[in-house]
Amino acid sequence: MPELPEVETTARGLRAQILGTRVTRVGGVDWPRIVVNATEELLQAVLQAQQVTEVGRRGKYLTISFDTGPVLVLHRKMSGNVLLTPSDMPIQKHTHLIVTLSDGRDVRLVDPRKFSRVYLFESTDLADVFFAERLGIDPLVDLTLADLRAIMGKRSGRLKSVLLDQTAFPGMGNLYCDEALWRARVHPLRTASSLTRAEMSRLFESIRGVLEEAVERRGTSFSDYLDQNGEKGSFQEHLNAYGQEDKPCPRCGKRIKKFWLGARGTHVCPSCQRMPRQASIAARI
Ligand SMILES: [Zn+2]
C-alpha cells in the first residue's frame, strides 16, 4: 500500500516534471465511483486549460493545484499508481483517470483494485477543510517532539495502534511503524502514555529517520507501488524488522519475531524491544 514516503516520492517526481504545464483534457473515468465529489464532465470543465502551479502531499493524498484555484486530490489506497506517461502510449488496463497535459504527457491513475479515490476542490481553502477533518500532524514535515509527547500522553491504547491512527499520524502505515519502533527500541504493545522521556525522544527521532530515509530511497515496493515514472522504490532492501521474521536482528543478532496485532503483522526484536508484562498475556505471540 502506498504510504507517506511513496506518496511523497510521487509528489516530488511529478512536481519536478509537470509544473507550468496546462491541462488539455480530462477523461478515462471508467469507474464513476472513483471520483468522489465530481464527474468526468465536471473535472473536464473545471480543469481544462488550467496551469499546474504546485504538486504536493497531505498525509497520503497527492494534491495537484492549478492557477485559478482548483485542487485535484488523488488517494491511491491499496494498489493505485499515479503515472506520468506519454499521451500516445496505449492506455494500460485498469486506468481510471487520464489528465492530459500540454507537454504531450498524461497523468494517469492506474489501479487494478479500484479502491483509489479522486476529489476535486474549487479552492485550496476547501481542500484544507477536507484535510483538517481527516488528518493529524504530518509526521515527516510538521511533527515535533512536543507534539508527539502531547499525543502519546493522552492515549491509553497500544503504541503501535496509536501510531497507525491516521487522524494522529497520517501516512505512517504498518511497515514504517514496525521500523520506527525497532529503531526506537520500544515494543509496539507498550501503552502509548507509558513511554519515558528518553524513549519518546528515540521514537521521535526514529519516526523522522525512517520516513526521511524511505523518501531518500524513493519508497518501498513490495508488489504494486511504482513512482510516477513507473520505477520501483528501494527501501524494501533496507528493512530491519518488517518482513524480517526469523532473520537476525541487525543490532543484536536475536531472531526477529512476528505476531498479529489485530489484522496487522507486527515485527519485533524480542531482545531490543522488551515486551510489557501484561501484554505478554494478551498478545498472540
Ligand atoms: Zn535486537
Boltz pocket constraint, residues with backbone or C-beta under 6 A from the ligand:
constraints:
  - pocket:
      binder: B
      contacts: [[A, 249], [A, 250], [A, 251], [A, 252], [A, 253], [A, 254], [A, 269], [A, 270], [A, 271], [A, 272], [A, 273]]
      max_distance: 6.0
